[in-house]
Amino acid sequence: MTVPVSEIFDVRYGHSLELNRLVRASAGNGVAFVSRKMGDNGISAFVESIPGVEPAPAGDISCALGGNGVLTTHLQEQPFYVGRDVAILRPIIGLSKAQVLFYCFCIRSNRFRYSYGRQANKTLRSLLIPSLDDLPSWIDNVDITMYDGSDAPVSHDYVPTLASKPWGLFLLSQLFDLKKGKRLTKAQLRTRPGSVPFIGAIDSNNGVSAGVDTAIHEGGTITVNYNGAGVADAFYQPVPFWASDDVNVLYPKFMMSPAVALFIATVIGKEKYRFSYGRKWHLERMRQSAIHLPMNEAGEPDFVYMETFIKVLPFSKSVI
């Protein structure tokens, strides 16, 4: 059985604040400002408290009513202000955190009904979602704390900013031996299933598009798409794998840690604007290509800095 959103939540318009008229603050001292942003739980910035304007309390839900992120819905776990075209929802019945998160997903799943020109400001209350009695039973058994602490960094050391470091150009062929992947047809992929990652020219999932039975490349390397929509997308591969013929594989000529590999892969990905489907980053062109990297006093790539920089980033403890 489905019921309107208004039977589960009190829906009201938010503060309709403009971020450019507010005073920015640090995350530790300010109030979260939630916009129609799709990522980062909708939080665009932190701002100073506004006299006479009470933030919405932790536990309320923000829901974008328009824009490209229409119906982006987030549970806010700290007091917050909202920008224009963002509604605030508060449960009018007793709900667990897991149930609230499930309802956020249900509301967000209605995004296909809207567009930039068709907003949800008049219809959010009437959107149909499951009644409390019809929620799946597995929700109560979900461990929603399983990812707590996943955003922790490896280190809290001080690291100079990227802008304060000298950077230099280094040929990829100076740093890596470059090798080409090998083609497997779709028919071959179907007949050779396995647990070995098959790296295709895609821009997500660390490049893994299938599983095969044999590895042809070593782990501890970087794969770079030279063809397709994901051209120049680069990924660190920690285990042996098979790379397709649309992928080049970079074998380091130095001791490359996972942290350094992630830094360099990110830098390589910034070269994407130079290439397209009609201008591929093939092996010969890649050998002649150079990337910018931080330098040490000897004018060499500063791998120690790259390692330290990655290790102070959020989520690095979960990745490295």
C-alpha positions as CSV (number, residue, x, y, z in Angstrom):
1,M,0.0,0.0,0.0
2,T,1.3,3.5,-0.9
3,V,0.5,6.8,0.8
4,P,1.3,10.4,0.0
5,V,4.5,11.8,1.4
6,S,2.3,14.1,3.6
7,E,1.1,11.1,5.6
8,I,4.6,10.3,6.8
9,F,6.2,13.7,6.8
10,D,5.4,17.3,7.6
11,V,6.6,19.1,4.5
12,R,7.4,22.8,4.6
13,Y,9.4,25.3,2.5
14,G,12.9,26.0,3.8
15,H,14.7,29.2,4.6
16,S,15.2,30.1,0.9
17,L,18.6,31.7,1.7
18,E,21.2,32.9,-0.8
19,L,24.7,31.6,-0.1
20,N,26.3,34.7,-1.6
21,R,24.6,36.9,1.1
22,L,25.9,34.7,4.0
23,V,29.2,34.8,5.8
24,R,31.2,31.6,5.4
25,A,32.5,29.7,8.3
26,S,34.5,26.6,9.0
27,A,32.9,23.2,9.3
28,G,33.6,23.0,13.0
29,N,32.1,26.4,13.8
30,G,29.5,27.1,11.2
31,V,26.0,25.9,10.3
32,A,25.6,23.5,7.3
33,F,24.1,25.3,4.2
34,V,22.2,22.7,2.1
35,S,21.4,23.5,-1.5
36,R,20.1,21.5,-4.4
37,K,23.5,19.9,-4.7
38,M,23.4,16.2,-5.4
39,G,26.6,15.2,-3.7
40,D,28.1,15.8,-0.2
41,N,24.7,15.2,1.4
42,G,23.5,18.4,-0.3
43,I,25.9,20.6,1.8
44,S,27.5,23.4,-0.3
45,A,29.2,25.3,2.5
46,F,29.2,26.2,6.2
47,V,28.0,29.6,7.2
48,E,27.8,31.7,10.4
49,S,24.6,31.6,12.4
50,I,22.0,34.1,11.2
51,P,20.4,36.2,14.0
52,G,16.6,35.5,14.1
53,V,16.8,32.5,11.7
54,E,16.6,29.1,13.5
55,P,18.4,26.3,11.6
56,A,16.4,23.2,11.0
57,P,17.4,20.6,13.6
58,A,19.5,17.5,13.1
59,G,17.2,14.6,12.0
60,D,15.2,16.6,9.5
61,I,15.4,15.9,5.8
62,S,16.3,18.2,3.0
63,C,14.7,17.7,-0.5
64,A,15.5,19.7,-3.6
65,L,12.4,20.9,-5.4
66,G,14.0,21.9,-8.7
67,G,17.2,22.2,-10.7
68,N,19.3,19.4,-12.0
69,G,19.2,17.7,-8.6
70,V,15.4,17.8,-8.3
71,L,14.2,15.4,-5.5
72,T,17.7,14.9,-4.2
73,T,16.8,13.9,-0.7
74,H,19.2,13.7,2.3
75,L,18.9,13.0,6.1
76,Q,20.8,15.9,7.8
77,E,22.6,14.9,10.9
78,Q,23.5,18.4,12.1
79,P,21.5,21.7,12.2
80,F,21.3,23.3,8.8
81,Y,20.0,26.1,6.7
82,V,18.6,25.5,3.2
83,G,18.8,27.6,0.0
84,R,16.2,28.3,-2.6
85,D,13.8,25.6,-3.7
86,V,14.7,23.2,-1.0
87,A,12.0,21.7,1.3
88,I,12.4,20.4,4.8
89,L,10.7,17.2,5.8
90,R,10.1,16.0,9.4
91,P,8.6,12.6,10.3
92,I,5.2,12.9,11.9
93,I,5.3,9.3,13.0
94,G,8.0,7.4,14.9
95,L,10.7,6.2,12.4
96,S,14.1,4.6,12.9
97,K,17.1,6.1,11.1
98,A,17.1,3.1,8.7
99,Q,13.5,3.7,7.9
100,V,14.1,7.5,7.3
101,L,17.0,6.6,4.9
102,F,14.8,4.2,3.1
103,Y,12.1,6.9,2.6
104,C,14.8,9.3,1.3
105,F,15.6,6.7,-1.3
106,C,11.9,6.3,-2.2
107,I,11.4,10.0,-2.7
108,R,14.6,10.3,-4.7
109,S,13.4,7.4,-6.9
110,N,10.7,9.7,-8.3
111,R,13.3,11.9,-10.0
112,F,12.4,10.5,-13.4
113,R,9.1,12.4,-13.2
114,Y,10.7,15.8,-13.2
115,S,13.2,17.9,-15.1
116,Y,14.7,21.3,-14.9
117,G,11.5,22.7,-16.3
118,R,9.1,20.6,-14.2
119,Q,9.8,21.2,-10.5
120,A,8.4,19.3,-7.5
121,N,7.3,22.3,-5.3
122,K,3.6,21.7,-5.8
123,T,3.6,17.9,-6.0
124,L,6.1,16.7,-3.4
125,R,3.4,16.3,-0.7
126,S,1.3,14.0,-3.0
127,L,4.1,11.8,-4.2
128,L,3.3,8.1,-3.3
129,I,5.7,6.2,-1.1
130,P,5.2,2.9,0.8
131,S,3.2,3.0,4.0
132,L,5.0,2.2,7.2
133,D,3.3,-1.2,7.4
134,D,4.5,-2.0,3.9
135,L,8.2,-1.3,4.4
136,P,10.5,-4.3,3.7
137,S,11.2,-6.3,6.8
138,W,15.0,-6.3,6.1
139,I,15.2,-2.6,6.8
140,D,15.2,-3.3,10.5
141,N,18.1,-5.7,10.2
142,V,20.4,-3.3,8.3
143,D,23.5,-2.2,10.1
144,I,23.6,1.4,9.2
145,T,26.8,2.0,11.3
146,M,28.9,-0.4,9.1
147,Y,30.4,2.6,7.3
148,D,30.9,4.8,10.4
149,G,34.5,6.1,10.4
150,S,35.0,5.2,6.7
151,D,35.8,8.9,6.0
152,A,38.8,8.9,8.3
153,P,42.3,9.8,6.9
154,V,45.3,7.6,7.4
155,S,47.3,10.5,8.9
156,H,46.6,13.9,10.5
157,D,50.0,15.3,9.7
158,Y,50.4,18.8,8.2
159,V,50.9,18.8,4.5
160,P,51.8,21.9,2.4
161,T,49.1,22.8,-0.1
162,L,49.3,21.7,-3.8
163,A,49.7,25.4,-4.8
164,S,52.7,25.9,-2.5
165,K,54.7,23.1,-4.1
166,P,56.8,23.6,-7.2
167,W,55.6,21.4,-10.0
168,G,57.4,20.1,-13.1
169,L,56.7,18.3,-16.3
170,F,57.7,14.6,-16.6
171,L,57.3,12.4,-19.6
172,L,55.1,9.3,-18.9
173,S,57.8,7.2,-20.6
174,Q,60.3,8.5,-18.0
175,L,58.2,7.2,-15.1
176,F,56.6,4.1,-16.7
177,D,57.0,1.3,-19.1
178,L,53.8,1.5,-21.3
179,K,52.1,-1.6,-22.6
180,K,49.0,-2.1,-24.5
181,G,46.1,-4.3,-23.4
182,K,44.8,-7.3,-25.4
183,R,41.4,-7.6,-27.0
184,L,38.7,-10.1,-25.8
185,T,35.5,-10.2,-27.8
186,K,32.1,-10.3,-26.1
187,A,31.8,-13.9,-27.1
188,Q,35.1,-14.7,-25.5
189,L,34.1,-12.9,-22.3
190,R,31.0,-15.1,-22.1
191,T,33.1,-18.3,-22.4
192,R,35.9,-17.3,-20.0
193,P,34.2,-16.2,-16.8
194,G,36.2,-15.9,-13.7
195,S,37.3,-13.7,-10.8
196,V,40.2,-11.8,-12.5
197,P,39.2,-8.2,-13.2
198,F,38.7,-7.4,-16.8
199,I,39.6,-3.7,-17.4
200,G,37.6,-2.0,-20.1
201,A,37.5,1.5,-21.4
202,I,34.8,2.7,-18.9
203,D,34.9,5.7,-16.6
204,S,33.7,4.0,-13.3
205,N,34.1,0.9,-11.1
206,N,37.9,1.3,-11.3
207,G,37.6,0.3,-14.9
208,V,36.4,-3.2,-14.1
209,S,33.7,-4.2,-16.6
210,A,33.7,-8.0,-16.2
211,G,35.5,-11.0,-14.7
212,V,37.7,-13.4,-16.6
213,D,39.7,-16.5,-15.9
214,T,43.3,-15.3,-16.7
215,A,45.4,-12.3,-15.9
216,I,47.9,-10.9,-18.4
217,H,49.1,-7.8,-16.4
218,E,50.5,-7.4,-13.0
219,G,49.0,-5.6,-10.0
220,G,50.6,-2.4,-8.7
221,T,50.1,-0.7,-12.1
222,I,47.9,2.0,-13.5
223,T,45.5,1.6,-16.4
224,V,44.6,4.5,-18.7
225,N,41.8,4.4,-21.3
226,Y,43.0,5.6,-24.6
227,N,39.7,5.1,-26.5
228,G,36.0,5.3,-25.9
229,A,33.9,7.7,-23.8
230,G,36.3,7.2,-20.9
231,V,39.4,8.3,-22.7
232,A,42.2,9.4,-20.2
233,D,40.4,8.0,-17.2
234,A,43.1,6.3,-15.1
235,F,42.8,3.8,-12.3
236,Y,45.2,2.1,-9.9
237,Q,45.0,-1.7,-10.2
238,P,46.1,-3.5,-7.0
239,V,45.8,-7.1,-8.2
240,P,46.6,-8.9,-11.5
241,F,44.1,-8.3,-14.3
242,W,43.3,-8.4,-18.0
243,A,43.2,-5.1,-19.8
244,S,41.3,-4.7,-23.1
245,D,42.9,-3.4,-26.2
246,D,41.3,0.0,-25.5
247,V,43.4,0.4,-22.4
248,N,47.1,1.1,-21.9
249,V,48.9,-0.2,-18.8
250,L,51.6,1.8,-17.0
251,Y,54.3,-0.2,-15.2
252,P,56.2,2.0,-12.8
253,K,60.0,2.4,-13.1
254,F,60.0,3.4,-9.4
255,M,58.7,1.9,-6.1
256,M,55.0,3.0,-6.5
257,S,52.8,2.8,-3.4
258,P,49.0,2.7,-3.7
259,A,48.9,6.3,-2.4
260,V,51.3,7.6,-5.0
261,A,49.5,5.6,-7.7
262,L,46.2,7.3,-6.7
263,F,47.9,10.7,-6.9
264,I,49.4,10.1,-10.3
265,A,46.2,8.5,-11.7
266,T,44.3,11.6,-10.7
267,V,46.8,13.8,-12.4
268,I,46.6,11.7,-15.6
269,G,42.9,12.0,-15.6
270,K,43.2,15.8,-15.7
271,E,44.6,15.4,-19.2
272,K,41.2,14.2,-20.5
273,Y,40.4,17.6,-22.1
274,R,43.2,17.0,-24.6
275,F,41.6,13.9,-26.1
276,S,38.4,12.7,-27.5
277,Y,36.9,9.8,-29.6
278,G,38.5,11.4,-32.6
279,R,41.9,12.1,-31.0
280,K,42.8,8.9,-29.1
281,W,45.6,8.7,-26.5
282,H,47.2,5.8,-28.2
283,L,50.5,4.2,-27.0
284,E,52.8,6.3,-29.2
285,R,51.2,9.5,-28.3
286,M,51.2,8.6,-24.6
287,R,54.9,7.8,-24.6
288,Q,55.5,11.4,-25.8
289,S,53.0,12.9,-23.3
290,A,54.1,14.7,-20.1
291,I,52.2,15.3,-16.9
292,H,52.7,17.8,-14.1
293,L,53.9,16.5,-10.7
294,P,55.1,18.1,-7.5
295,M,59.0,18.3,-7.4
296,N,61.5,18.0,-4.6
297,E,64.6,20.1,-4.3
298,A,66.5,17.9,-6.7
299,G,63.9,18.6,-9.4
300,E,62.6,15.0,-9.3
301,P,59.0,13.9,-8.7
302,D,58.3,14.3,-4.9
303,F,56.9,10.9,-4.2
304,V,57.1,11.4,-0.5
305,Y,54.9,14.5,-0.7
306,M,52.4,12.7,-2.9
307,E,52.2,9.8,-0.4
308,T,51.7,12.2,2.5
309,F,49.1,14.3,0.7
310,I,46.9,11.3,-0.2
311,K,47.1,10.0,3.4
312,V,45.6,13.1,4.9
313,L,42.6,13.1,2.6
314,P,39.2,12.0,3.9
315,F,38.4,8.3,3.2
316,S,42.1,7.5,2.7
317,K,42.1,5.0,5.6
318,S,39.4,3.0,3.8
319,V,41.2,3.1,0.4
320,I,44.9,2.5,1.3
